[in-house]
Amino acid sequence: MEFITHSHRNATEVFQHPDFKEDWQEFQSILGYISEENIATHFEANYKGQLKSISTTINNLIRERLVGAGWKKEAPIFHDEELDEKTWRLDFAKNNLCAEVAFNHGEATAWNLFKPVLSSELNHVKKAIQTKGGIVVFATEEMKAAGGFDGAIMTFERVRSHLRAFHNLIPVPIMIVGLKAPKTFKITQVKESGKKRGYISKF
């Protein structure tokens, strides 16, 4: 997949430090190695006519490759019996970096941005993991349209205004990643039995 990035709190420069560089490069390589053919094939085999977008397919492919490279999935942030681990967890974590894939409703944007803060900042609650920076993946506006994503999702272009508003509340370096639309296909949605169903339309 092709993608663009936006650096919060000097993430571009910070992620060149040895504490981050190898894992950040690995994350970029994993995204880059997920081809449009991978996405189309996975969607057709598993979700054609069932789901309206390729969001679940992209999530699955990212998870499969990150876990294969040693990233821990659904990593708990805290180690406290009073806090539910299923609520307080990261999508992925490895060494000093954590990562979130944010294809959910725009109202969850603050939560997606603050989880890396919770895992990277010191806390009075006992921690299960300690990171130093984060990556948060969004769809771009063009991916939202071509991939059949829900109209209510937050996009790469829109989240930057949230980062301006939250600037003083998010003190850790975070790299915002925007996934670009495929060039060889798009999702065509058809309403069937009262629900939108997605199908691959190749160019």
N, C-alpha and C positions, 0 to 999 in steps of 0.2 A: 504494500500500500504506500501511496505517496502521502506525505503529511507536512504540515508547517508547524512552527513553534512560536510561543510567546514566553518570554522570560520574566518571572516575577522575583524580585529581590536578588537580582543579578545571578539567576540560576545558570545562565549560559557560561559565565566566567567561573562560578563556583563548581560546576559540574566537570570542569577540566582538572580539578584537584584530584590527586590519587585516591582520596576517600570516596570519590564518586565516578571517576572517569570510565573505568572498565565496565561498571554496571550500566551506566547511562549509554555507552556505546553499544552494549549488548541489547538493551531495550530498543534502541533505534534499529539495530540490525534485524531484530525479530519482527518489528513492524514492517520493515522493508522487504523481508523475505515472504511475507504473506501476499501472494499474488492475487490478481483479480480472478484468475482461473480457480485458485483455491477457494475463494469466497463463493463464486458461482456454483462450483461443483458441490461444496458442502451444503449450500442452501437448497439446491435441487434435490439432493439425496435425503435431506432431513426435514425441510420446512416448506417446500414448494406447495402453495395452495393451503398452507396451514397458518403461517405467520405473515404479517403484512410488510415486514422489513427485514433487512439483513443484520440488524443489531445483535440478535442472539448468535448468529453465525460468526460475526466478527469477535464477539466476546469469547465464544468457544475456541476459536483459532488462536487468539491471543493467550488465553489461559493454557491451552495445550502446549504452546511453545515456551511460555515463560516457566511453567512448572518443569518442563523438560530441561530447561537451562538452570534449574536450581532455585527459582523464586518460590517462596512459600505463599500458597494461596490462602485466603481468608485468615490471615494472621491476626490474632487478638492483640489489641493495643494495651490493655490492662490485665493485671493478674490480681483480681480482687473478687472475693466470693459474693459481694453485694452487687457487682456489675455483671450483666449478662454479656458473655463473650460474643454472642451472635449479633448483638447491637454494636458493640465497640470493637470492630475489627476492620482490617484493611483488605482491599481486594488482593494485593500482592505486596511482598516485601523481600528485600535481599540486602544484607549488609546495612549500608547507611541510607538506602533509598526505599521508599514505598511508592506504590502506584495504584491509582484508581481509574477505572473505566466508567465514565459518566454519561451513559445514554439514557438516564432516567429523567423524570419530570423536572422542569426548571426550578420548582420549589425546593428540590433537593440539592441545589447548587452549593449553598452555604455548607451543608453537611459534607459534600464531596471535597470542598476546599479546606475545611477545618480538620478533617481526619488526619491529614499529613502534619498539621500543627500539633495535634494531640500526641502523635507518635514521635514527633521530633523534639518537642519542648519538654523540659523537666516538669513533673506533676506531683502533687501531694498524694495522689493515688498510685499504688505500686504498679509499675509498668511491666508488661510482658515482652515488650519490644522497644528498642530505642533507635530511631533513625535520625537523620540530619537534614533530610530534604525529601521532596516529593515530585511525582509526575502525575498529572491528571489529564486523561484523554477525553476529548469531545469530538463530535462530528462537526464538520464545517457546514455552513448553510448549503453548499452545493451537494455535500454528502447526504444531508438531511433530505433534500429533494429527490436525489437520484436513488437513494437507498430505501425509500419508503418509510423513513422514520416518522414517529408521531410528531404532530405539529407543536406539542407542548414541551419538547425537549430543549434544554439549554444547548447553545452552539458555541463553537470556538470564538466566533466574532462577537457574540453578546457577552460572554463571560469576562471579557477584559474590562468592561465597565464595572462588574462586580468586584474585580480585583482592585480597581481604583478606590471604590468605596470601602473595601475591607483592608486597605493597605496597612494600616497600623495594627490590625488584628491578626495579620498573617505575617509574622516576622521571619519565617523560614523560607529558603529558596524553593520555589516550585516552578517546574517547567510545564506549561500548558501546551498540549499537543492537539492539533486539529487534523483529523483524517479527511483527505480529499476524496472526491467522488471517483468511482471507477470510470475509465474511458471507453470500455468495451461493452458495457451493459448498464441497464437501469432496472429498477423494480417497477413493474406495472401492477397497480392494485385493481382488483375486480371485486365487486360486492357480491358475495354469495351467502345465501341463508342469513342475510342481515349483517354479515361481518365482512370486513375488507380482507382479501386474501392476496398475497404477493406472488408474482411470477417474474422470472427473468426475461427481459427483452434485450436481445443482443443488437449491437449497432452494426 
